[in-house]
Amino acid sequence: STATDTTAFVPDPAQARPLYNEALALGRANNYAEALLKYEESLRHSPAFAPSAFGRAQALAQLGRLEDARSAFEEAVATARASDDAAVLTAAQRGLTQVQTALQQRDANTAAQSAAATEAARVQMMTDAINEATGLLNSDPVSPDAAQRAFDALERARTSGYDANLVAYYYAKALIALDRAAEAVPYAQTAVDAADASTDRSGLYVQL
């Protein structure tokens, strides 16, 4: 048989302050994980001991456990009010505000990073679509199949926000290869109008 320790934990409020002091020393040495354990042990002996409730919240914040820290600061505020500890109450309220601000900033940063990633993906998709289309249309003559695939790629880029006027020449070339010349005319005209004066526009006029 195996011996089992059946000794029940007996809270001793007198232990709360010494354990708090140990936790405080550990925190000052930047050993926040061990400090947290001491604060929690202190609170086991005296749940109403406000300094340990506040210290526990601080340790959680230092460990980067912001959601837990927010809850712990809220508990510290309640404990300080119940024990009429004005100093801890003020410090806990300040800590709660700081953690809430940090959480808001983290959420804002996460949202900004997500938006940036989404935008980067959108730009990459447009770039890939344009590259695909121009690659397909660089052959001469352009087969109807290649023209359709190129047109579809150009449309993907356009619906994602790409300015179709920037690739008007390729739109015209794809539409001409698809026997949709009437639709190609505005694009061909745009390509001619947008060409720099120093550019040889003969090929654009031929297309138009």
N, C-alpha and C positions, 0 to 999 in steps of 0.2 A: 504494500500500500504506500501511497505517497502522502507525506504530511502536508497539510494545507493550513496556511495562516488565516485564521478566522477573526483576527483582531480587527474590530471595527475602527474606522477613523474617528477620532474624537477631536473636534475643533477646540483650539486653544487661542482665544483672541489675543492673549499676551504674546503669541508668536508673530502676529501680523506685522508689528513694527520692525523687529529684527530682520524678518524676511524681506520687508520693504527696503531696509537699509542695504541688504546684500544685493538686491536687484538694482538698486540705485548705483552701487559701485560697479556692477557688471555693465550697466548701461553706459556709465562714464568711460569704461574701457572698450566701448563699442561692441560689447558682446551681447547684442540685443536678443538673440535666441535664448541664451541662458537667463538673461534678465527677465524675459517673458515668463519662463517657467517659475522663477522665484515670485514674480508678481501674482501669478495664478495660485501658487501655493499659499501666499499671504492671504489672498481672497478666500481660499478654502477655509482658513481659520477664522477670518472675519470678513464676510461679504460686504459689510457696511463700511469697511476701511477705505475711505475715498482716495487717499494718496496712491494706494496700490491699484485702484480702478483706473486712475489717471495714468499711472506708470505703465500699466498693461496696454492702454490705448497708444501711448507714445511708442512703446516697443514695437507694436504691430505696424505703426506708421513707418518706423525706421526700417522695418523688414520689407517694406513695400506692399504689405497686405492691406491695401487702402480700404476695400469694402469692409473687412473685419475691423479695421481701425475706426471707421465711421461708426459702426455699431458699438464698439467699445467706448468711444468718446461719448456717444449718447447715453450709454450706461453710466459712465463716469459723471456726467452732468446730473443724472437722476440720483446717483449715490451721494454726490456732493450736496445736492439740495436736501435730500433726506437727512443727512448728518449735519446740515447747516454749516458746511465748510466753505466759506465765501472764497478763500484763496484758490482752492481746487476747482470750485465752480467756474471762476473766471478763466483759469488756465484751460479747463476742459472745454469750455465754450469756444475759446480761441483756437484750440486744437481741432475742434470739430469743424469750425469754419475753414481752417487751412486744409484739412483733408477733403472737405467738400469741393473747395476750389481746385485742389489737385486732381480730384476725380473728374471734374468738369473739363479741366485742361486736357487730361488724358483722353477723355471721350472726344473732345474737339480735335485733338491730334490724330486720333484713330480715324475719325470721319474724314479729315483732310487727307490722310494717307490713302484711305479707300477711294476718295474722289480722284486723287492724283493717279492711282493705279488704274482706275476705270478710264480716265482720260488718256493715259498712256496706251492702254489696250485699244481704245477707239482710234487713236492716231496710228498705231501700228497696223490695225486692220485696214484703215484707209490706204496707208502706204503700200501694204501687201497687195491690195486690190488694184491700185494704180499700176504698180510694177507688173502685175499679172497681165493687165489689159494692154499696156504698152508693149510688153514682150510679145503678146499674141499678134499685135497689129504691126509689128516691125517687119513682118514678111511681106513679100509682094509677088503674086497677088495674095490677098487674104481670103481664106476659104470661108464659106458661110458658117461652118461650125466654129472656127476660130473667132470669127466676127461676133457670133452670138455669145460665146463665152466671154469675150472681151467686153461686149456691151453690158452683160450681166455684172461683171466685175466693176465697171464704171458706175453702174447704178447702185451697187453696194456701197461704194465710196460716197456717192452723192447723198444717199439716204442717211448716211452717218455724219453728214455735215460738210463733205468736201465740195468746194466750189466747182461745179461742172464747167464753168467758163475757162478754168485753168487747163482743162484737157479737152477743149472744144474740138481741136484738130482730130483727136483720137475718137471722139464721139462721131464726128462727121465720117471718118474713115470706116468705122464699124457699121454705121447706118448705110453707107453707100454699098458696102460689101453685102449687106442684107437686102439690097434693092429697096431701101427706104429713103430714096434720095430727097424727097420733099421734106422729110424730117431732118435730113442732113444739112440742108441749105442754111438755116440759122446758125448752126454750129460752125459751118465752114466760114460764114461771114464774120462771126465772132473771132475766129482764129486769125483771119486777115486783119481785122480792126485792132486786135490786141498785139499784133507783132510789132516789135521795135522797128523804128524807121531804118536802122542800120542793118536789119536782118534781110536776107534774101527771101522775099516772099513769093517767089515764082511758084514754088511747090504748093503754097497755100492757094494761090489763084487758080492753079491747075485743078486742085481739088474742088474749089468753088465752082 
